[in-house]
Amino acid sequence: MAKTATQEVAAGGHITRDDIEARLRTIRGEVDAAGQNAKQYALVAGAVVTVAVVALAFTLGKRRGKKKRTIVEVRRV
């Protein structure tokens, strides 16, 4: 069975600089992996939101243009 950092310190009795650095490297690796996943999801979500905003602006602009269109009627006398 693998020993955890706490079990190793309890057996040895002293915490060394190497123990602290090893544990911090382990934590940092986990944080970096989580950060990469979050960055990918944020990038995809940003792209989807951008496309939705552009489509909404296009649709509303097209509708507004139809509502306020001036109709000119030319009649011959």
C-alpha positions in Angstrom: 0.0 0.0 0.0 1.4 3.4 -0.9 2.3 5.8 1.8 0.8 9.3 1.8 2.9 12.4 2.7 1.4 12.5 6.2 2.3 8.9 6.9 5.9 9.4 5.6 6.4 12.4 7.9 4.9 10.5 10.9 7.4 7.7 10.3 10.4 10.0 9.9 9.4 12.7 12.4 10.8 15.6 10.4 9.5 17.6 7.5 12.2 18.5 5.0 12.3 21.1 2.3 12.2 18.3 -0.3 8.9 16.9 1.2 7.3 20.3 0.9 8.5 20.9 -2.6 7.4 17.5 -3.8 3.9 18.0 -2.3 3.6 21.5 -3.9 4.7 20.1 -7.3 1.9 17.5 -7.0 -0.7 20.1 -6.2 0.5 22.4 -8.9 0.2 19.6 -11.5 -3.4 19.0 -10.5 -4.2 22.7 -10.7 -2.6 23.1 -14.1 -4.6 20.2 -15.5 -7.8 21.6 -14.1 -6.9 25.1 -15.5 -6.4 23.6 -19.0 -9.8 22.0 -19.0 -11.5 25.1 -17.8 -9.8 27.2 -20.5 -11.0 24.8 -23.2 -14.6 25.0 -21.9 -14.4 28.8 -21.6 -13.1 29.1 -25.2 -16.0 27.0 -26.6 -18.6 28.8 -24.5 -17.2 32.2 -25.7 -17.5 31.2 -29.3 -21.0 30.0 -28.9 -22.1 33.2 -27.1 -20.4 35.3 -29.8 -22.2 33.4 -32.6 -25.5 33.8 -30.7 -25.1 37.5 -30.2 -24.2 38.1 -33.9 -27.2 36.0 -35.0 -29.6 37.9 -32.7 -28.3 41.3 -33.8 -28.7 40.2 -37.5 -32.3 39.0 -36.9 -33.4 42.0 -34.9 -31.8 44.4 -37.5 -33.5 42.6 -40.3 -36.9 42.9 -38.6 -36.4 46.5 -37.7 -35.5 47.3 -41.3 -38.8 45.7 -42.5 -40.9 47.6 -39.9 -39.6 51.1 -40.7 -39.2 50.7 -44.5 -40.6 53.7 -46.3 -43.1 52.9 -49.1 -43.1 55.3 -52.0 -46.0 55.1 -54.4 -45.7 56.7 -57.8 -48.9 57.4 -59.7 -49.2 58.7 -63.3 -51.8 61.3 -63.9 
